[in-house]
Amino acid sequence: MDHIEWGSLPFGYQKTDYNVRSYFREGEWGKLEISSSEFVSVHMAATGLHYGQQAFEGLKAYMGKDGKVRLFRWEENAKRMQDSANGIMMAVPPSELFKEAVFNAVRLNKDYIPPYGTGASLYIRPLLFGSGARVGVKPADEYLFLVFVSPVGPYFKEGFNPVSIMVSREYDRAAPKGTGKYKVGGNYAASLKIGEIAHHEGFASVLFLDANEKKYIDEAGPANFFAIKGNSYITPLSESILPSITNKSLMTLAEDMGLKVERRKIAIEELSEFDEVGACGTAAVISPIRRIADVENGTEWNYCLDGKAGEKSSQLYHRLIDIQYGDAEDKFGWTTVVDL
Ligand SMILES: Cc1ncc(COP(=O)(O)O)c(C=O)c1O
């Protein structure tokens, strides 16, 4: 393995030594196989290529000061992948298989787990897709479930520094009764064009509104949205957003800090009433937001006027990462130590 500059890792793909794979064939999942190839051989008529039968997950392994490697709420990722699989008619990987694959992928690549204190972690990417051939629009009868890992640095180059985002009015990522609540590739494909436009205009990400009325806040690019107003933690209730495990954890921590948690529709006009706003997800944990621009409507909202993240967002961020890295008591039982 080449020397890795842990402190300056991007959030990107980095080759590691192994990945693990299991095929679903003739109605059952096969034994987990270890592979050292970065490639998969796929039938040209696979439904994963044609009809979007594809789902993925993202979670991280964190190296603690105590030398222990912890996974954060992997059972929630297993459940969400199962929901995604059910949602688009794919074979469902059982939790035991998910666990075996994730833990083995970490163990086999233990040299790539970034050391404590570098701000980096080992990103774990479970992937499931229809590998069976079909020409008519029908679910496949064969699937491949694989897990690879990659050491990563922070998602936003700004780190835990406030970012600017742009309201998307011309593009939706998901329909109200569509696949927005599943982690399937199609949702991300739908977000790419506006994402690129936003980057080109100097924004870190996009704020999607509800596709039906364009009145309510849905998600912030590949992250959930939350706001702090007085003593409340407010986050959208919507059937077209991904149920974020980070957001679920922040809601628990917010309650534990004595905040009131409100999960409800958030009208875009409410942005003027919030003290702090942020995006949350595995990749960035929390990205505090300093500016939201609704370019088409000529409106913008500004936060973090002193240039720093808000007080409650900072507290939530530190509480969560301290649990993930094993620096604080895991009082909710969220982490699992991986025996290396
Ligand atoms: C669309 C979308 N929303 C929200 C999230 C955050 O979810 P989680 O906190 O489980 O990573 C992600 C990333 O995983 C995402 O892709």
The ligand as a Gaussian input file, in Angstrom:
#p B3LYP/6-31G(d) Opt

LIG

0 1
 C      -30.300000      12.232000      -0.359000
 C      -29.675000      12.039000       0.957000
 N      -30.276000      12.537000       2.059000
 C      -29.759000      12.385000       3.279000
 C      -28.574000      11.717000       3.491000
 C      -28.028000      11.544000       4.864000
 O      -28.278000      10.270000       5.345000
 P      -27.345000       9.606000       6.439000
 O      -27.364000      10.510000       7.606000
 O      -27.968000       8.301000       6.734000
 O      -26.007000       9.505000       5.831000
 C      -27.897000      11.186000       2.379000
 C      -26.603000      10.512000       2.523000
 O      -26.416000       9.476000       2.921000
 C      -28.462000      11.338000       1.106000
 O      -27.843000      10.835000       0.029000

